[in-house]
Amino acid sequence: MDGRTMRNQMRQRNLQAFRVVCETGSITRTAERLGLSQPAVSQIIARFEDAFALRLFVHGMGRRLRPTPSARVLYVDVCRTLDAMAGIEATARLLADGETEEGGPAGAPEGGGLAPVPGRSERRDIAMKEIRT
């Protein structure tokens, strides 16, 4: 495994850790689920908070962590990013196995053109509306 692949996996692992902490409210459960140490998960969350200059979690009942409104907005993008990464990996495997339609990947629009994808600002607006409701 080359250095670039390791860095990409680490970035993906960091996003996964953020997502699981949001979902479970627990550093311990996140560490167990991802096969990481508790200090490693705590460091990932601390680095996210430092990098974004945001508080992402507050302590709720007991030791449970609750995502802040900022974390909820980021959570939407993180989930979409991780889902997209999984989709890319699955598509690449299909392409490597030679599964295509009419010379293009399954699901490609006729004529080979690509359908526009909603812009990032549109996705963020949707997420912000969800938080406000």
C-alpha positions in Angstrom: 0.0 0.0 0.0 1.5 3.3 -1.0 1.5 6.5 1.1 -1.3 8.1 -0.8 -3.6 5.1 -0.4 -2.8 5.1 3.4 -3.6 8.8 3.7 -6.9 8.4 1.8 -7.9 5.5 4.1 -7.0 7.5 7.1 -9.2 10.4 5.9 -12.0 7.9 5.3 -11.5 6.4 8.7 -11.7 9.9 10.3 -15.0 10.6 8.5 -16.3 7.2 9.7 -15.3 7.9 13.2 -17.1 11.2 13.2 -20.2 9.6 11.7 -20.2 6.8 14.3 -19.7 9.2 17.2 -22.7 11.2 15.9 -24.8 8.0 15.7 -23.8 6.4 18.9 -22.9 9.3 21.1 -20.0 7.2 22.4 -16.3 7.3 21.9 -16.0 3.8 23.4 -18.6 2.3 21.0 -17.0 4.1 18.1 -13.6 2.7 19.0 -15.0 -0.8 19.3 -16.9 -0.6 16.0 -14.0 0.7 14.0 -11.2 -1.2 15.7 -9.5 1.9 17.0 -8.4 2.9 20.5 -10.5 5.3 22.5 -7.7 7.9 22.6 -7.4 7.7 18.8 -11.2 8.4 18.4 -10.9 11.3 20.9 -8.0 12.7 18.9 -9.9 12.4 15.6 -12.8 14.4 17.1 -10.5 17.0 18.7 -8.7 17.5 15.3 -12.1 18.0 13.6 -13.1 20.6 16.1 -9.7 22.3 15.8 -9.7 22.2 12.0 -13.2 23.6 11.7 -13.0 25.9 14.7 -16.3 24.4 15.8 -17.6 22.6 18.9 -19.1 19.5 17.5 -20.3 17.6 20.6 -21.6 18.4 24.0 -22.0 16.0 27.0 -25.5 14.8 27.4 -27.0 12.4 29.9 -24.2 10.5 31.6 -21.1 10.3 29.4 -23.1 10.3 26.1 -22.0 12.9 23.5 -24.7 14.8 21.7 -23.9 16.4 18.3 -24.2 20.2 18.2 -26.2 21.9 15.4 -22.9 22.4 13.5 -22.1 18.7 13.8 -25.5 17.8 12.4 -24.9 19.9 9.3 -21.4 18.3 8.9 -22.9 14.9 9.5 -25.1 15.1 6.4 -22.1 15.9 4.2 -20.0 13.2 5.9 -22.7 10.6 5.3 -23.1 11.6 1.7 -19.3 11.6 1.2 -18.9 8.1 2.8 -21.8 6.8 0.8 -20.4 8.2 -2.4 -17.0 6.7 -1.6 -18.6 3.3 -1.2 -20.5 3.8 -4.4 -17.3 4.7 -6.3 -15.6 1.6 -4.9 -18.5 -0.6 -6.0 -18.7 1.0 -9.4 -15.0 0.6 -9.9 -15.2 -3.1 -9.0 -18.1 -3.5 -11.6 -16.0 -1.7 -14.2 -13.0 -3.8 -13.5 -15.2 -6.9 -13.9 -16.3 -5.6 -17.3 -19.9 -4.9 -16.3 -21.0 -2.1 -18.6 -24.0 -1.2 -20.8 -23.4 0.1 -24.3 -19.8 1.0 -23.4 -20.7 3.0 -20.3 -21.3 2.2 -16.7 -24.7 0.9 -15.7 -27.1 3.8 -15.1 -25.3 6.4 -17.3 -27.8 8.6 -19.3 -28.2 8.0 -23.0 -25.8 9.8 -25.2 -23.0 9.4 -22.6 -23.6 12.8 -21.0 -23.8 13.2 -17.3 -26.8 14.5 -15.4 -26.0 17.6 -13.2 -25.5 16.9 -9.5 -27.0 19.4 -7.0 -24.3 21.8 -5.9 -22.8 21.8 -2.5 -24.5 25.0 -1.5 -27.9 23.5 -2.4 -27.1 20.4 -0.1 -26.0 22.7 2.7 -29.2 24.7 2.4 -31.3 21.6 2.7 -29.3 20.4 5.8 -29.7 23.8 7.4 -33.5 23.7 6.9 -33.6 20.2 8.5 -31.8 21.5 11.6 -34.2 24.5 11.9 -37.2 22.3 11.9 
